[in-house]
Amino acid sequence: MCGIAGFAHLNGSDLDASTRPVLEAMAQALRPRGPDDMQFIELGQAAMSFTRLSLVDPVGGRQPFVSRDGLVALSANGEIYNHRELRRELGEDLFRSRSDCEVLLHLYERDGLEFLDRVRGMFGIAVIDLREQRLVLARDRIGLKPLFVHRSGDTLVFGSEVKALFQHPLCPRELDWAGALADQGLNAAPIIPGGPPRDWFVGIEQIEPGTVVTYGLRDGSTRTKRYWSMPGPVSHDDVTSGEVIERFRALLAESVQECLVADAEVGLMLSGGVDSAGIAALGRDTIEHSFSALSASTLLNSDADYARATAKALGLTHHELAFEVGGHPSPDVWRRLLWLMESPLCGPEQHFKSEVYRFVRASRPEMKAVLLGSGADELSGGYSRMLAGGGDWHDFIRNLTDLSRRRALAAHAPAMDVWWQSGRPLVSDEAVRLAFPGSLGDVYDDYVQWKVRDWQQYNFWVEDRTASGNAVEARVPYLDHRIVELLASVPRKYRQELFWDKQIIRRAFTDLLPLDVTQRPKIAFYEGEGVRYTHLTFAQMLAADSGELLEQALSSPRAAQFLNADHLRSCLNEIIEGSSDTHLELLLRLVNLGLLDEMTQSLPPTRPSEAALPVEVSGERSREEQRELVFGRPTVDSGLVLRLGDDVLLLDGADGQSFVAMNGELRFVIDHDTDAAWLSVLRGLDGATDLGSVCARADCELESVTELVDQSLLMGLLVRVAEPALAPAVS
């Protein structure tokens, strides 16, 4: 994980000394990506910097690599997994280091713009070539490693992160509010999105995955060469579904071994699902340490249990990090993470992952790479059961058709959607195909393109930034381009068999993992039963310090043009009270937009977090002990003694209603008809009587109020009494 930044004049004019401070500022913005070394090179019309995280040949692999005549310089952020094979082919006498990336320079000198045709890996590459008078920028086939550009007249600015480009005076610093609000990835509209991934900032573009782009240093010409495209399904019948599974497993096993190659320690992010468990099984001879998060979600959805059990079964030293409910990032820590991410999609997942990586680097300084199961779901059917809405494969396809139709109608005839809005569609999908040829095709193919867009706009951004911001490289074995090609080309007749509920992955590991792991349902990271606690925690983050983050977002340069301040404030209060249907993450994304709007102007420095590290759970802990670590209190049980919190009042009103007031404000309404049992429980909590007895007097089962008690404890409506006073006598 490294950082590239630079700029070039495209009119033949050489750079002068005045540009050096700009180059240094661009490099400094990428310092977290490369703490081990920082180098600069200026060649004629172009200059670039390289910040390095050294994983292979730490001493000799300094970049940029320069040709023997000094006319070609190449920098690469990423890893080349088949570098040994390519090195043998090129001849050892060419090489001056053991770095995996040096092969790229010699391949470029030999093959020109075809130099990536046989390269396997993840990379963003910049080449200054004075022989051919061109700047060359390229990315890996899938787009795992980032590379951004901005062109202003005859100047091109490029870098691994947008914040590096912002250091150049010719690069605009403006958030794309309109584009962001309209993007399906941000607003979660029920439609299959189209178009390229969003870059979030005006005038900033990404080099497309699988392309080599050249910029003429004299004439400013731009040419794009595509060296890879995702294939479609094959139609021939000379392969069986079993052979596809065997090929998938063989490729994954090879990819895992290639991802483990490093002159540094390599660990594993173990989620508790089958994807990361499969990597653990395939890499068990090399991987020694695994890491996972113990949060309300992973505790209640059993992810933490499965991660722990998998590590134990495979002999891994497992590190489990506790995240207490209510323990949200401070406003300053959140702003730092958001600036690191450069994306309004920054949310709880990014926080948890960044904190795990931060722990990795602090506790094991020699561990510079971590493997994870990211990217396994999108092409293997990992979301098929979720999108089926509780149904089967046919419901999955039917729902995809619905989403794809909405996109087609939104583009051509939005009012026509009315015919499908009732429970029974009154017009057939064939009508859409006839009216707008080509707009509604193979909906599974549309789904694949959607998930690939998600990869490039969300998943890769998450994994790259959360890891690189903590000087760790995230490696993703499932995203070897050969595996992607295999999954994308599976014959249509096998889709249901292999892609319903990701059967291709489950069946690939039947002899490596226990049945309860291979057949465990797909659960999104930090989602599940405990997600309400996560969302409430992050709502409290937005409300902390008199709503510091929210108010700063609302005061940003253009927030007043796009955001309804009063409604956002009300929405946040309602989420905390539990009376809003608005999803916390949608609100958080709007706040993030406002914060990023301000940051593009102030350009805060990139700096490490000063927050305390997550606490590692030591030794074997019972379920109750784990719960107390996460919730900061024991499980709700019959022996718990509670009272109303400080500044909490239970008030009786008219018309069959009572009210709960906090800090002098009415916060909750309790209906005497629908919530009579809960009202009786609240009235009976006197700080002396145990909860079981209170429920018995209220004539209700403890289980019927457990969730309400839990949420009330979290919000401070109720507090636990450690040493209850003598209970009043009951006459």
Secondary structure by P-SEA (a helix, b strand, c coil): ccccccccccccccccccaaaaaaaaaaaaccccccbbbbbbcccccbbbbbbccccccccccccccccccbbbbbcccccaaaaaaaaacccccccccccaaaaaaaacccccccccccccbbbbbbcccccbbbbbbcccccbbbbbccccccccccccaaaaaaccccccccaaaaaaaccccccccccccccccccccccccccccbbbbbbcccbbbbbbbcbbbbcccccccccaaaaaaaaaaaaaaaaaaaacccbbbbbbccccaaaaaaaaaacccccbbbbbbcaaaaaaaaaaaaaaaaaaaccbbbbbbbcccccccaaaaaaaaaaaccccccaaaaaaaaaaaaaaaacccccbbbcccccccccccccccccccccaaaaaaaaaaaaaaaaaaacccccccccccccccccaaaaaaaccccccaaaaaaaaaaaaaaaacaaaaaaaaaaaacbbbbbcccaaaaaaaaaaccccccccccccaaaaaaacccccccccccccccccccccaaaaaaaaaaaaaacccaaaaaaaaaccccccccaaaaaaaaaaaaaaccccccaaaaaaaaaaaaaaaaaaaccccccccccccccccccccaaaaaaaacccccccccccccccccbbbbbbcccbbbbbccccccccccccccaaaaaaaaaccccccaaaaaaaacccccccaaaaaaaaaacccccccccccccccc
